[in-house]
Amino acid sequence: MASVPPPAVPRLNGYPTSDGKPMAETDWHRELMFDLIHALARYYADQPRVYVAGNLLLFYEKGNRRKHVSPDVFVVRGVPKRQRPNYLLWEEGRAPQFVIELTSSSTRNEDTRTKHQLYQDTLKVREYFLFDPDGDYLDPPLQGYRLHQGTYRRIRPMQGRLPSQVTGLHLERDGRALRLWSLQTGAWLPTPEERADQAEEERDAVRGELEQLRRQYEELLNQRKRGGNGQG
């Protein structure tokens, strides 16, 4: 029997894989971050050169282990889809084009000043979105910026959503959640929980159809038996 090769282990490259800081501010921030990453990863599942990640150290100055940032959610078009211990800009050759930061009052200065300037001037991230799930300070809680001639300009809402040119999706606030609206399907991209619920509903529907076919088959057999007994 052919042996199954073990999964590839990300190659360590001498740069840290953690900055020692908490993954997220709260449980809501962490779960929302995971939901967004999974939704985008599934959205780009059939595109081998689109990389989706989040909470990953991105180093942007070769040889300087202190020059890094860790976007909550980001998308890079034009690089292979594979697991990485961190993201080395000089090796990948491309910076993220789309970034979401889940912000709060405790990260206000970092998200609205430090990262804003870094994404705009150094990394030249094409689109930068900020979402404040708790409404601590950001008004409105969802804001977006698009790079125009080297400077970020606010993205104007369309029907209550912020359009992303990079992804083709629209970002929409839903209470404490941030949802991604697909123009193709006319619906939000499903979260992992919603996909699991949908799969269970589909399984229940299949089981119901099979049970109905079984009953119809049994009834057909009974009719044939009754018909045969009558002829005798």
C-alpha positions as CSV (number, residue, x, y, z in Angstrom):
1,M,0.0,0.0,0.0
2,A,1.4,3.4,-0.9
3,S,2.4,5.5,2.0
4,V,0.8,9.0,2.4
5,P,3.4,11.7,2.6
6,P,3.2,13.9,5.7
7,P,2.0,17.4,5.4
8,A,4.6,20.0,4.5
9,V,6.1,21.8,7.4
10,P,6.6,25.5,7.0
11,R,10.2,26.3,6.6
12,L,11.7,28.4,9.4
13,N,13.7,31.3,8.1
14,G,15.4,32.9,11.1
15,Y,12.7,35.5,11.6
16,P,10.2,35.4,14.6
17,T,6.8,33.8,14.2
18,S,5.3,35.6,17.2
19,D,5.6,39.1,18.7
20,G,4.5,38.0,22.1
21,K,1.3,40.0,22.0
22,P,-2.3,38.6,22.4
23,M,-3.9,37.3,19.2
24,A,-6.9,39.6,19.6
25,E,-8.4,42.1,22.0
26,T,-11.5,40.1,22.9
27,D,-13.2,36.8,22.1
28,W,-15.4,38.7,19.6
29,H,-12.4,40.2,17.9
30,R,-10.7,36.8,17.6
31,E,-13.8,34.9,16.4
32,L,-14.5,37.7,13.9
33,M,-10.9,37.5,12.6
34,F,-11.2,33.8,12.1
35,D,-14.5,34.1,10.3
36,L,-13.2,36.7,7.9
37,I,-10.1,34.7,7.1
38,H,-12.0,31.5,6.5
39,A,-14.6,33.3,4.4
40,L,-12.0,34.9,2.2
41,A,-9.9,31.7,2.0
42,R,-12.9,29.8,0.7
43,Y,-13.8,32.7,-1.6
44,Y,-10.3,32.3,-3.2
45,A,-10.1,28.6,-2.9
46,D,-9.8,27.9,-6.6
47,Q,-7.2,30.7,-7.2
48,P,-3.7,29.2,-6.5
49,R,-2.0,32.6,-6.6
50,V,-4.1,34.4,-4.0
51,Y,-2.8,34.2,-0.4
52,V,-5.2,34.9,2.5
53,A,-3.9,35.1,6.1
54,G,-4.2,37.0,9.3
55,N,-2.4,37.6,12.6
56,L,0.8,36.7,10.8
57,L,4.1,38.6,11.2
58,L,4.9,40.5,8.0
59,F,8.6,41.7,7.9
60,Y,9.2,44.5,5.4
61,E,12.9,45.4,5.9
62,K,15.5,42.6,5.2
63,G,17.8,41.9,8.1
64,N,15.7,44.0,10.6
65,R,13.7,41.7,12.9
66,R,12.0,44.7,14.5
67,K,10.4,46.0,11.3
68,H,7.2,44.0,11.2
69,V,3.5,44.3,11.3
70,S,0.7,41.8,11.9
71,P,-2.5,42.6,10.0
72,D,-5.6,41.0,11.4
73,V,-6.8,40.0,8.0
74,F,-5.0,40.4,4.6
75,V,-5.1,39.3,1.0
76,V,-2.1,39.2,-1.4
77,R,-2.8,38.6,-5.0
78,G,0.1,37.2,-7.1
79,V,1.9,34.9,-4.6
80,P,1.5,31.1,-4.1
81,K,-1.2,29.8,-1.8
82,R,0.9,27.9,0.8
83,Q,1.5,27.8,4.5
84,R,4.1,30.3,5.9
85,P,5.8,30.8,9.3
86,N,5.8,34.5,8.6
87,Y,5.7,36.8,5.5
88,L,9.0,38.2,4.2
89,L,8.2,41.0,1.8
90,W,11.6,40.9,0.0
91,E,11.2,37.2,-0.8
92,E,7.5,37.3,-1.8
93,G,7.9,40.5,-3.9
94,R,4.3,41.6,-3.1
95,A,2.8,43.4,-0.2
96,P,-0.9,42.9,0.8
97,Q,-3.3,44.7,-1.4
98,F,-6.2,44.4,1.0
99,V,-6.1,44.7,4.9
100,I,-8.7,44.6,7.6
101,E,-7.9,45.7,11.1
102,L,-10.3,44.9,13.9
103,T,-9.8,47.9,16.1
104,S,-10.6,49.1,19.6
105,S,-9.9,52.0,21.9
106,S,-6.8,50.3,23.2
107,T,-5.3,49.9,19.7
108,R,-6.6,53.3,18.4
109,N,-3.3,55.0,17.9
110,E,-1.6,52.0,16.3
111,D,-4.5,51.4,13.9
112,T,-5.3,54.9,12.9
113,R,-1.8,56.4,12.9
114,T,1.1,53.9,12.9
115,K,-0.5,51.3,10.7
116,H,-2.3,53.8,8.6
117,Q,1.0,55.5,7.7
118,L,2.9,52.2,7.3
119,Y,0.2,50.7,5.0
120,Q,0.0,54.0,3.0
121,D,3.7,55.0,2.7
122,T,5.8,51.9,3.1
123,L,3.7,48.9,2.1
124,K,1.4,50.8,-0.2
125,V,-1.6,48.6,0.7
126,R,-4.2,49.4,-1.9
127,E,-7.2,49.1,0.5
128,Y,-7.2,49.5,4.2
129,F,-10.4,48.8,6.3
130,L,-11.0,49.5,9.9
131,F,-13.8,47.9,11.9
132,D,-14.6,48.7,15.6
133,P,-17.0,45.8,16.7
134,D,-17.8,47.5,20.0
135,G,-18.1,51.0,18.7
136,D,-15.5,52.1,21.2
137,Y,-14.3,55.2,19.3
138,L,-14.7,54.8,15.5
139,D,-17.6,56.7,14.0
140,P,-18.9,55.2,11.9
141,P,-17.5,51.8,13.2
142,L,-16.6,50.6,9.7
143,Q,-14.3,52.8,7.6
144,G,-12.3,52.1,4.5
145,Y,-9.4,53.8,2.7
146,R,-8.2,53.4,-0.9
147,L,-4.8,54.4,-2.2
148,H,-5.0,57.3,-4.7
149,Q,-1.8,58.8,-6.0
150,G,0.1,57.7,-2.9
151,T,-2.5,58.9,-0.4
152,Y,-5.4,57.2,1.3
153,R,-8.8,58.5,0.6
154,R,-12.0,57.5,2.3
155,I,-14.1,54.9,0.5
156,R,-17.7,56.1,0.1
157,P,-20.5,53.7,1.1
158,M,-22.8,52.2,-1.4
159,Q,-26.2,51.1,-0.1
160,G,-24.7,50.9,3.4
161,R,-21.7,48.9,2.4
162,L,-18.0,49.7,1.6
163,P,-17.0,48.4,-1.8
164,S,-13.6,46.7,-2.3
165,Q,-12.1,46.9,-5.7
166,V,-9.3,44.4,-4.8
167,T,-11.7,41.6,-3.8
168,G,-14.9,42.6,-5.7
169,L,-16.7,42.2,-2.4
170,H,-18.6,44.7,-0.3
171,L,-18.0,45.1,3.5
172,E,-21.0,45.5,5.7
173,R,-21.5,45.9,9.4
174,D,-23.9,43.5,11.1
175,G,-24.0,44.5,14.8
176,R,-20.6,43.3,16.2
177,A,-19.9,41.3,13.0
178,L,-18.3,42.4,9.8
179,R,-19.8,40.6,6.8
180,L,-18.5,40.3,3.2
181,W,-21.2,40.8,0.5
182,S,-20.9,39.0,-2.8
183,L,-22.4,40.8,-5.8
184,Q,-22.5,37.5,-7.7
185,T,-24.6,35.6,-5.2
186,G,-26.4,38.6,-3.7
187,A,-25.6,37.3,-0.2
188,W,-23.0,37.4,2.5
189,L,-20.1,35.0,2.3
190,P,-21.0,32.3,4.9
191,T,-19.1,31.8,8.1
192,P,-17.8,28.3,9.0
193,E,-20.7,27.9,11.4
194,E,-23.2,28.9,8.7
195,R,-21.6,26.5,6.2
196,A,-21.8,23.7,8.8
197,D,-25.5,24.5,9.4
198,Q,-26.1,24.6,5.6
199,A,-24.4,21.2,5.2
200,E,-26.5,19.7,7.9
201,E,-29.7,21.0,6.3
202,E,-28.6,19.5,3.0
203,R,-27.9,16.2,4.7
204,D,-31.3,16.3,6.3
205,A,-32.9,17.0,3.0
206,V,-31.1,14.1,1.3
207,R,-32.1,11.8,4.2
208,G,-35.7,12.9,3.8
209,E,-35.7,12.3,0.0
210,L,-34.2,8.8,0.6
211,E,-36.8,8.0,3.2
212,Q,-39.6,9.1,0.8
213,L,-38.1,6.9,-2.0
214,R,-37.9,4.0,0.4
215,R,-41.6,4.3,1.3
216,Q,-42.6,4.6,-2.3
217,Y,-40.6,1.5,-3.2
218,E,-42.2,-0.4,-0.3
219,E,-45.6,0.7,-1.4
220,L,-44.9,-0.4,-4.9
221,L,-43.8,-3.9,-3.7
222,N,-47.0,-4.2,-1.6
223,Q,-49.2,-3.3,-4.5
224,R,-47.5,-5.9,-6.7
225,K,-48.0,-8.5,-3.9
226,R,-51.6,-7.6,-3.6
227,G,-52.0,-7.8,-7.3
228,G,-50.4,-11.2,-7.5
229,N,-52.5,-12.6,-4.7
230,G,-55.6,-11.4,-6.5
231,Q,-54.7,-13.3,-9.7
232,G,-54.2,-16.5,-7.8
